[in-house]
Amino acid sequence: MDRNDVNHKRAKAFYESVIEKEILVTSIPVLVEAWLLIEARLGAFAANRLWQSILEGLFEILECDHESLKMAFAIEKKYEKAGFGIVDATCFALCEKT
């Protein structure tokens, strides 16, 4: 979303290479983190563009249920020194479940 980001061209090229060919999958924790980052850097209008794309079905949303949160907490504790945090740990848990 940020044309000034150093990785923008690579991210755009990746997106264009997979859109309509692959299913894009994410989770609510990742979307919230992305929305907050975009809102802080580019403003609410840009962040709400992400929100709109979610509503339009751009991503398949993986459910982060109680079991996933328990798995994520166990991962966080196992790799505590890595400092993953809740978003990264839930991603790892969801990957293990799918």
Summary of the structure (lengths in Angstrom):
residues: 98
radius of gyration: 14.9
end to end distance: 28.2
largest distance: 38.8
contacts: 225
relative contact order: 0.14
helix: 68%
strand: 6%
